Structures are given as C-alpha cells and as structure tokens.
Amino acid sequence: MTKPPRHRLVPTNVAALAAGVSEATIRKWVSRGKIKRYGAPGRSEFDIEELVGIAARREELSGIAARRQN
C-alpha cells in the first residue's frame, strides 16, 4: 500500500473524531491491523478517507441492527 497524499493524513485526535470513536480505539485498531498508521515515531497519522469509510460501514451496520430489532 502506498502512502496517501499528505493532505489526507490526520493526527490521532482527528482520526478518532472522523471515525466516531475514542483515541484509544484508534490505537487498538492499529495494533489489530484494522487501519494503517503513517507518520514518524511519536507522530501517528491516519488516512482520513480510510476512516470515513470505516465510519460509514459502522453506521450502515448499526442501521441494519436497528431494523432487525423492529
């Protein structure tokens, strides 16, 4: 996988906001291989498009689960 363009990379706190999760969850996802971490040591950066895609899938899945409960 090639590194995304610089303008798509965001720090951990923005990544958490984009995905709708905590910063700790972002770090867990990295350790589990769910998302790719970029940046230098001590400076984690994430692809905003990857995170928006994850947020959309999570929202879609929660909508499916809500419809099943009704």
C-alpha positions in Angstrom: 0.0 0.0 0.0 1.4 3.4 -0.9 1.3 6.3 1.4 -1.7 8.6 0.8 -1.2 12.2 -0.2 -0.2 14.5 2.7 -3.5 16.4 2.6 -5.4 13.2 3.6 -3.3 12.4 6.7 -4.7 13.5 10.1 -3.5 13.1 13.7 -4.9 10.6 16.1 -7.5 13.0 17.7 -8.9 14.0 14.3 -8.9 10.3 13.2 -11.0 9.5 16.3 -13.5 12.2 15.5 -13.8 11.1 11.9 -14.4 7.5 12.9 -16.7 8.4 15.8 -14.6 6.5 18.3 -12.1 7.3 21.1 -8.4 7.8 20.5 -7.8 4.6 22.4 -9.9 2.7 19.9 -7.8 4.2 17.0 -4.7 2.8 18.7 -6.4 -0.6 19.2 -7.4 -0.7 15.6 -3.8 0.0 14.6 -2.5 -2.8 16.8 -5.1 -5.2 15.4 -4.3 -4.3 11.8 -7.7 -2.8 11.1 -6.2 0.6 10.0 -2.8 1.7 8.7 -0.7 4.1 10.7 1.5 6.6 8.9 4.0 9.2 10.3 7.2 9.3 12.1 7.8 7.7 15.5 5.8 9.6 18.1 3.6 11.2 15.4 0.8 9.0 14.3 -1.1 10.0 11.2 -4.0 8.3 9.5 -5.7 8.4 6.1 -9.0 10.4 6.6 -10.6 8.5 3.6 -9.9 5.2 5.3 -11.5 6.4 8.5 -14.6 7.9 6.8 -15.1 4.6 5.1 -14.9 2.8 8.4 -17.4 5.2 10.0 -19.8 4.8 7.1 -19.7 1.0 7.4 -20.2 1.2 11.1 -23.2 3.4 10.6 -24.6 1.1 8.0 -24.2 -1.9 10.3 -25.8 -0.1 13.2 -28.8 0.8 10.9 -29.1 -2.9 9.9 -29.1 -4.0 13.5 -31.7 -1.4 14.5 -34.0 -2.5 11.6 -33.7 -6.2 12.8 -34.8 -5.2 16.3 -38.0 -3.7 15.0 
